[in-house]
Amino acid sequence: MHTTSTKTPLMPLAALMLACAVSPDAQAQSDLEMGTVVIKDSRMEDAKSVLRVRDTEIGKGRQALRDIPQTMTVMTERLMQDRNLDDFRQVLKTTAGVTFQAGETGEEDVRLRGFSLGQAGDIYVDGLRDAPLIERDTFNQDRVEVLKGSASMLFGKGSTGGVVNQVNKAPQLLEEHELNLTVGSGNQRRLTGDFNWVTGEDAAFRLNAMTHQADNWGAKVDKRGIAPTFRWGIGQRDEFSVGLYHLETQGRPLYNHPWFIQSGVIVPTLAAQNYYGLASDYLRTESTYGTFSHVHRFDADSHIKTQLRQGHYERDLWASSIAFVNPITRLADISASTALKRTPKGRVGVSDLTQVQSDYSGKLQAWGHQHQLISGVDAYRENAQRNQSFAGAASGLNTTVGTPDDGAWRADTRGSAPMNTFKAQGLGVYAQDTVELMPHIKWVAGLRFDHFQGDYRDPSGNNFAMSENLWSPRTGLIFQPDELSSYYASAGTSYNTSGDTYQFALGSFGEGSANAKLANTPPEKSRNVEVGGKWEIFNKKASLGVALFHSEKYNERNTDPDAAAAQMLLSGKRHASGMEFNLAGRITPKWEIFYNQTWIPSARIDESNITTGNAQRLGDRPALTPKHSASLWTSYLLNSQWRVAGGINHRGEQSPEGNRNVVAPAFTTLDAMAEYNFSDATALKLNVNNLGNKLYADTLYRGFYGPGAPRTVQLSLKTRF
């Protein structure tokens, strides 16, 4: 805790802009002599030691979870370390309602409640949009926050399902260092370091680093990451932070396994660890960004935070899609000698992303009521170059089921990739007020305006430009009869611009072309309605949340004969309705639990013009939308030295995108952990994931699947000093 004397405040330009949004009463109050202000270090609950949190900054300013009228699931560093979740997708698999498409981009397209996240740009880092189609790692993550339901009022363009925010680790005013070494199946070797030094009375430096290597039975992984951050003015009226993040990966992707269909059901048949790609296949990615942050505190209850980020991202994929050479009609036809063909897939992308945003958060008394105000401005500019179809000719290097990782290799003779260019920029302004109408009752009302511009050009000179102006409202009522319970009802909207999709397009935008039809189509629109409750239980050591939701995309792109020559028609409609359950925290002093479940009994294509082919039609259940999904992790402290834990991941039956005639069966996997503590500082941990070696289809596309990981055994040694 620090004290600061009154002095002329150091305010960014954005703060002056936002000051106009503060009420006259609040202005008068801020003009008063504030005297000495006591401000606490802004460190949130230690994510290294808890499975649940009470506060979040996903709402553009710190808020208690109980004050957010939507479902939230938060995976802390403690959970990620307990389960050895080193990959971002592994983290999301512990979140109910999340599914994965084995997409044509070579990376899974993440779905939440059946609606796309990845390509809609709904993945963030510290509240700033993350680049699409990149690899991610958890070595610098304090927590991962998932806000479910429409969130365009806070974040701008995005999908119906929700947003995911990765919270990076920040320097703290304490001397603490941690090393974690893991060895495991597939010749995995991973070393992470988390070092925090106090460099002054109100300053600290933190360095996180990672190296990760594994051969994974042919699907190699080689990752390196480093993230230094310096923070000063901690707890003072003006606080600053500057940080750098760099992650590079090199490896071979297991692009897919071919499926065998029996009575309309996908039957995984090939061992999950089998790699059938070429030794020359590769996946190379690089993410580098620098972030500058300034927090100005007006008083203990109000502040403005400004962030500036410049990022550079690269992705180069050359992989093999695997299929049976001859059609397989019977399971008995699959043997060690069954021939497999390798079809090349190539994707190249480079993007530069500049973002700046300033967010005000404060409490004030005005017009006879208590207000919690958040408001802000944000802007971004993206310059991207992509080629989503840079595969080259087929190699002709077939293999067999019985010879995975056969070492076959071919030279890359493709030359330089002709690149499509995509430039986009956006500006957003928003404000939200949470008003205490009367004791125990709060009203949430917010509105956002966005201006979007996009420009596309292909190597042949075809080009297209568009712009959009969009409004996004949000409202809700919260009833909090006591400190232990909160009940709410909320409604919000979201939208996807056509530019979110046409930036990945190929070829001409000439009159009548498929790309022109897409680009000429106005933004899709969605809405989310939710009613729920949140409770503090077990002497405030745990949190429980239950919610009913209805998520709906009511202006979905659709083909219409009357407009087919010029554009698609926003005549499609689909919904997903169900319940969310969240439980996290300490049940007893020795027993902890993290549980979340999504039940979607009603999901339907309500309006569609699709009547032929395999794509989902009117009345069908949308793809990648299982009725049931759940994740459980629970641990028990046997004594001062031993702790044991177990976990379950379940996902119900679901269809792939674009194939209504087949389903992937439900699956449940079991995980286990045992930890021995030599001292308070040093522990040895054994993890066994997919304990039963379940063979299942984890990611889905219209003609193949990606297998879930086989049984893996990992031994980790962690020490603090």
C-alpha positions, 0 to 999 in steps of 0.5 A: 500500500502506498500514499501519494500527495496531491500534484498535477495529474499526468493525463493522456489525451484520451483521458481528456476526451473521456472527461467530457463523458463524466457528469457535472456532479462528478466534475465538481467532485474531481475539482476538489482538493483530494489531499492524500490518496491511498491507493493499493497495489493493483494486483488481483488475486494470486492466480498461482494459488487459486482456482477461482477469482472474484474480479476481472478486467475483461469488462474494460475496468476492474469489476466484480464477477457478480456485477457482470450480467453474463456467464464468465469462466476463468481458468487461472494459472493454478488450473493451467499448471495443475493440468499442464495446459501449455497450449491455448487450445488445451485451455479452451478444452477445459471450458464447456461449450467450446468446440473446434473445427479442423479448418482449412486454415490449418488451425482449429477455428474455435466455436463457442455455443456453436458460433465462431470465435477465431475468424471473427476476431474474438480472442484478446490479450489484456483487452486488445484484439489478438491476431487470427490464425496464430499459435499461442502458448500459456507460459506468460498467462496469468489467467484466461477469461471467457465471457459468454454471449454477445459482447460487441458493446465492449469489444466491437465486431465479434461473434455471437458466442462470446470473447476470450481474453488472455491476461498476461502476467504483470510485475509485482512488488515482491521478490519471487522466482519460479522454474518448472521443468516437464518431461513426458510422452512423445519425448516432451521437454519443457522448461519455463521460468517466471522471474520477478524482481523489485527494482525500486520502491514502486517499480518491478521487472518480470521476465517469463521465458519458455522452451518446449520441444517434443517429437510427438511420434512425428508431429514435432513441436519446437517452441521458444518464448520470452516476455519481459515487462517493466512496471513502475509507479505501482500503486501511485497516482500514475502507473506505467508499464512497458513490455515485449512478447515474442513466441516462435514455433517450428514443427510438423502439424498432424493435419488430420486423420481420414474418417471412416463412416459407419451408419452415419457415425464417424468411427476413428480407426487410426491410432491417435499418435500416428503421423502420416504427413511428410518429413518435409511438412512444417508449421512456422509461426512468429508473434511479436508485440510490444505494449505500453500502458499508462494508468492514471488514478483520479482517486481510489475508485476511478482511473483511466487506462491507456494501452498502445500495442504494435504487433507483427505476426507470421504464419507459414504452413505446408502440410499434408491432408490425409485420405484413403486412396480407395473408398472404405466401406467396411471396417474390416477393409482397414489394415496395415497395408491400406493405402493413404494419399497425402494432399498438400495444404499451404497457407502463408500469412503476415500481418501488422496490427497497431492498436490504441485504446483508453478506458475510463472506470469510476464510481461517482454519486450523481443525480441522487444515485450511485454510478459505476461508469465505464467508457472508452475509445479504441482504434486499430489498423491492420495490414495483412498479406495472405495466401490461403492456397499455396500448396503446390502440386501433389507429391505422389508420395503415398503411404500405408496405415501400418507405416506412420512417420515413414520419413518421406520427404520432398523439396519445396519448389513453389517459389515465392507466394503471390500474396493477397493484401488486406487493410483494415482500420476501425474506430470505436467509442462506448459508454456504460453506466451501472446505476444503483436504482435503489438498495440492492438493485442495479441497472446496466445500460451501455452503447457503442458506436463503431466505424470500420473500413476494409480494403482488399487487393489480390495479385492480379489487381482485383480490389474491393473496399467497404466501410460500415457504421454500427451501433451495439447496445447492452442492458441488464438488471442486477438484484443483489439482496446481500453480499453472497448472491446476485441475480441478473437478466441481460440482453446484448447484441453483436455483429460481424462485418463482411470484411471479417470473412472476405479478408480470407477470400481468393481471386476476383471481386469482379461483378457477379463473382462469389467474392463480390457477393460476399463483400457487398453483403451488410454485417451479420447481426446477433443477440444474446438474452441471459437470466442467471444467478451467482452465489458466494458459497462455503464461507466465500471460498467458492463461487457458483453460477447458473444461467439460462441463455438464448443466443441468436444470429438473426441476420446470417449470410444466405444465398437468395436467388433474387440477389444472387448476382450482386450479394448474399441476403441476410435472411438466415437465422439460427439459435442456441438455447440452454443453461450454463453451470460454473463452480470454482473454489475451495469446498473444504480447507483441503478440497478444491474444485473447478467445474463448468457445464453447458447444456444446449437442448435447443439449437436449430437452423431457423431460416435458410435457403439451402436445400441441396448438398450436405450443408445444414438446412432449415430445421437441422441442428447447427454444426459443432453444437453438442447438447452436453459439454462439461469439464471437471477438475478437483484436487484433495490435499491428503497431508502436508506433502501429498496432493491428488487430483482428477479431471473429466472432459466431456463433449456430446455428439456433434456434426461437422460444419458442412456435413449434415449426414454424419455425426462424431460420437460423444466422448469422455476423457479422464485425467489424473495427477499426484503431487509430492511437496518436498517443501513449501518451495519445491514439488514433484508432480505426475500427470496422466492425461486421457487415462483410458487412452480414449480414441475420439474425434476432437476437431471436425471438418467436412471430410476428415477429423483431428484425433484427440491426444492419446494417453500421455504421461508427464513428470514436472518439477517446480521450485520457487526461490 
